[in-house]
Amino acid sequence: MNSTRFASAADGTQIATLTDDLEVRIHVRPTVTIVSCTGIATLDYDDTVDVVAALTEAITILRARGAGTANPDDDARR
């Protein structure tokens, strides 16, 4: 899957499916759950902001090193 899909659960939880094995659930109560093939992490909103900041910085570093420059659909990546 190459695009994010969004959905809402009956309890008001917002769900973003990022890949086949990565999903983010934003609950009505102040928590965010990240579900991946390697496990589940539940964070409160403040910790979620910290994680997003850390991941944003990691992406900046990886891009500076040349990672992630090709589109996953490009023949160069196959």
Solvent accessible surface area in square Angstrom, and as a share of the most:
residue,aa,sasa,rsa
1,M,79,0.35
2,N,107,0.55
3,S,72,0.46
4,T,57,0.33
5,R,145,0.53
6,F,159,0.66
7,A,57,0.44
8,S,77,0.50
9,A,39,0.30
10,A,121,0.94
11,D,101,0.52
12,G,33,0.32
13,T,6,0.04
14,Q,90,0.40
15,I,38,0.19
16,A,14,0.11
17,T,26,0.15
18,L,58,0.29
19,T,53,0.31
20,D,121,0.63
21,D,74,0.38
22,L,60,0.30
23,E,37,0.17
24,V,31,0.18
25,R,84,0.31
26,I,80,0.40
27,H,25,0.11
28,V,110,0.63
29,R,149,0.54
30,P,87,0.55
31,T,27,0.16
32,V,8,0.04
33,T,11,0.06
34,I,45,0.23
35,V,32,0.18
36,S,37,0.24
37,C,102,0.61
38,T,128,0.74
39,G,37,0.36
40,I,124,0.63
41,A,47,0.36
42,T,81,0.47
43,L,38,0.19
44,D,68,0.35
45,Y,86,0.33
46,D,109,0.57
47,D,65,0.34
48,T,25,0.14
49,V,100,0.58
50,D,91,0.47
51,V,51,0.29
52,V,86,0.49
53,A,62,0.48
54,A,63,0.49
55,L,102,0.51
56,T,78,0.46
57,E,100,0.45
58,A,41,0.32
59,I,85,0.43
60,T,79,0.46
61,I,75,0.38
62,L,86,0.43
63,R,158,0.58
64,A,91,0.70
65,R,188,0.69
66,G,45,0.43
67,A,45,0.35
68,G,63,0.61
69,T,111,0.65
70,A,32,0.25
71,N,82,0.42
72,P,85,0.53
73,D,75,0.39
74,D,60,0.31
75,D,112,0.58
76,A,95,0.73
77,R,132,0.48
78,R,198,0.72
